[in-house]
């Protein structure tokens, strides 16, 4: 059976868990995900984990932050005065807000604290700084042409 290698297209089912066992994502009730190894469309550690696997094979692997969503960056946490928010927004902890960065890129932030004067926002990816454990099952390996 062919082993998955750089440039091959694979279909996999997966379940991702945090250290405490919480499932943060799973394809089990959906179609398997399909990607080409090396295109960088999924996190690097996941791609690396699939290399060498064959159709029908399963494994469990833990991916460190450096190969997933990176470490948490304290510079991506800040405060915004409430008066700068649109009047239609009533911020609450856990709420995601979309805006634009100084260079015009769309950015999504999470509200982490609300006071009478301002809100604290965090632009880190919610999984940044976390080890991610995946159960991976390879459904199909298509060799590169």
Backbone torsions as a table, in degrees:
resi	resn	phi	psi	omega
1	UNK	NA	142.8	-176.3
2	UNK	-74.5	134.0	175.5
3	UNK	-87.7	141.2	178.0
4	UNK	-65.3	134.4	-179.0
5	UNK	-139.2	169.7	178.2
6	UNK	-52.5	130.2	179.5
7	UNK	94.2	-15.9	178.3
8	UNK	-78.6	153.0	175.1
9	UNK	-101.7	131.6	-177.7
10	UNK	-126.1	153.0	170.1
11	UNK	-117.4	129.3	-179.0
12	UNK	-138.2	149.5	166.3
13	UNK	-101.9	149.4	-178.3
14	UNK	-152.2	158.0	167.7
15	UNK	-134.6	126.2	179.4
16	UNK	-106.3	132.7	-179.1
17	UNK	-128.3	151.5	172.3
18	UNK	-87.3	173.3	-178.8
19	UNK	-56.4	-30.8	-179.0
20	UNK	-85.1	4.0	178.3
21	UNK	93.2	-7.3	179.6
22	UNK	-63.3	128.7	176.4
23	UNK	-80.3	122.5	178.2
24	UNK	-101.1	-16.9	176.7
25	UNK	-167.9	149.7	177.3
26	UNK	-157.8	145.3	177.0
27	UNK	-101.0	2.7	-171.1
28	UNK	-59.3	-29.9	179.8
29	UNK	-102.5	13.9	179.2
30	UNK	-130.0	-176.6	172.9
31	UNK	-69.7	152.7	175.6
32	UNK	-64.6	154.1	176.2
33	UNK	-79.8	149.2	178.9
34	UNK	-125.2	132.8	178.7
35	UNK	-154.8	160.0	176.4
36	UNK	-101.3	124.2	-177.7
37	UNK	-63.2	125.3	178.6
38	UNK	104.9	-11.8	179.4
39	UNK	-78.3	-15.7	177.3
40	UNK	75.5	22.7	-179.1
41	UNK	-85.4	-10.8	175.0
42	UNK	-130.0	171.6	-176.4
43	UNK	-62.2	143.6	-174.0
44	UNK	-56.9	-43.0	-177.6
45	UNK	-63.7	-31.8	178.3
46	UNK	-69.5	-47.3	177.2
47	UNK	-56.0	-48.5	-178.6
48	UNK	-60.4	-35.4	-178.8
49	UNK	-68.3	-29.6	-177.8
50	UNK	-79.8	-26.5	-179.7
51	UNK	-58.5	130.6	179.8
52	UNK	92.7	-11.3	179.0
53	UNK	-81.8	156.2	179.0
54	UNK	-118.3	163.3	177.6
55	UNK	-54.8	133.0	179.6
56	UNK	90.0	-11.8	-177.9
57	UNK	-82.4	145.6	176.9
58	UNK	-127.9	152.3	173.1
59	UNK	-160.1	164.7	176.9
60	UNK	-116.9	134.3	-177.9
61	UNK	-144.2	148.3	176.6
62	UNK	-112.0	130.0	-176.4
63	UNK	-110.8	124.5	179.0
64	UNK	-73.9	160.8	-178.5
65	UNK	-52.1	-37.6	-176.9
66	UNK	-62.2	-23.4	179.7
67	UNK	-108.1	9.3	-179.8
68	UNK	-122.0	-106.9	-176.3
69	UNK	-103.7	11.9	176.8
70	UNK	81.0	172.1	177.3
71	UNK	-74.6	160.9	174.9
72	UNK	-70.1	137.8	-179.0
73	UNK	-111.1	111.6	-178.7
74	UNK	-62.1	-21.0	178.9
75	UNK	-72.8	-11.0	178.6
76	UNK	-93.2	10.5	177.7
77	UNK	-113.5	132.8	-179.2
78	UNK	-158.6	-179.7	178.7
79	UNK	-118.5	151.2	178.4
80	UNK	-132.1	128.3	176.3
81	UNK	-62.0	138.4	179.9
82	UNK	-56.1	-33.7	-178.5
83	UNK	-65.0	-17.2	178.5
84	UNK	-84.9	-10.2	179.1
85	UNK	-84.9	148.8	173.7
86	UNK	-58.9	145.7	-178.0
87	UNK	-60.8	-22.8	-177.6
88	UNK	-77.5	-10.3	-178.5
89	UNK	-97.1	125.1	172.5
90	UNK	-111.4	93.4	-172.7
91	UNK	-65.4	145.0	175.2
92	UNK	-143.0	152.3	-179.1
93	UNK	-59.1	132.4	-179.3
94	UNK	95.4	-15.3	-179.4
95	UNK	-70.1	141.4	174.4
96	UNK	-99.9	135.5	178.5
97	UNK	-123.8	143.1	177.6
98	UNK	-107.7	143.2	178.4
99	UNK	-156.2	-164.8	179.2
100	UNK	-122.0	140.5	175.7
101	UNK	-77.5	169.3	179.5
102	UNK	-56.3	-27.7	179.7
103	UNK	-91.9	9.6	174.6
104	UNK	90.2	-0.1	179.0
105	UNK	-75.9	144.8	176.1
106	UNK	-72.2	134.7	-179.9
107	UNK	-135.3	140.1	176.5
108	UNK	-110.7	131.3	179.5
109	UNK	-123.2	157.8	176.5
110	UNK	-111.9	133.3	176.7
111	UNK	-76.2	123.1	-178.4
112	UNK	-109.4	-16.0	177.0
113	UNK	-158.3	148.9	178.0
114	UNK	-133.1	128.6	175.2
115	UNK	-122.0	-177.1	179.9
116	UNK	-70.0	-22.8	-175.0
117	UNK	-106.2	-30.3	-174.6
118	UNK	-155.2	176.5	174.4
119	UNK	-123.0	152.3	172.6
120	UNK	-102.8	131.5	-179.2
121	UNK	-121.9	152.6	-179.3
122	UNK	-129.9	118.7	-179.8
123	UNK	-95.3	3.5	174.8
124	UNK	-66.2	149.2	172.0
125	UNK	-60.9	141.8	-178.8
126	UNK	-56.8	-24.1	-179.7
127	UNK	-100.5	5.4	177.8
128	UNK	-62.0	140.7	177.4
129	UNK	79.4	6.0	-176.6
130	UNK	-113.8	142.3	168.4
131	UNK	-75.3	134.7	-179.2
132	UNK	-116.4	125.2	178.6
133	UNK	-104.8	125.1	-179.2
134	UNK	-116.4	137.5	164.8
135	UNK	-98.9	119.6	-174.6
136	UNK	-117.3	133.7	174.4
137	UNK	-126.8	116.8	-179.8
138	UNK	-81.0	122.7	179.3
139	UNK	-89.6	-39.6	-175.6
140	UNK	-154.7	143.9	172.1
141	UNK	-124.4	121.6	174.2
142	UNK	-110.2	116.7	-177.9
143	UNK	-66.6	145.4	176.9
144	UNK	-63.1	145.4	-178.5
145	UNK	-71.9	NA	NA
